[in-house]
Amino acid sequence: MPQLYFSVERPLADELARRAAAENLPLSQYLARLVRQQVQSEWPEGYLSAVIGCCADAPLQEPPDEPPEEVDLQTPPQASGARG
């Protein structure tokens, strides 16, 4: 497997090391994962099934042809039972 070498400023290197440690990963594996995520050209495994399948219980419905009722955003609604 090819190895890549690059340089970053100390504060960035420290932050990357901290994040890798927080995920219990060696820095090299953490960086490799970040790079893979950035250059990935396909959807993650199972992503489309999860997204498309999320509507299985409540199928989508076509909206009605008539526009929704207009709402007056300038006048606050009156509370029921309020006296003026």
Beta strands, then each sheet from edge to edge (+ up, - down):
end
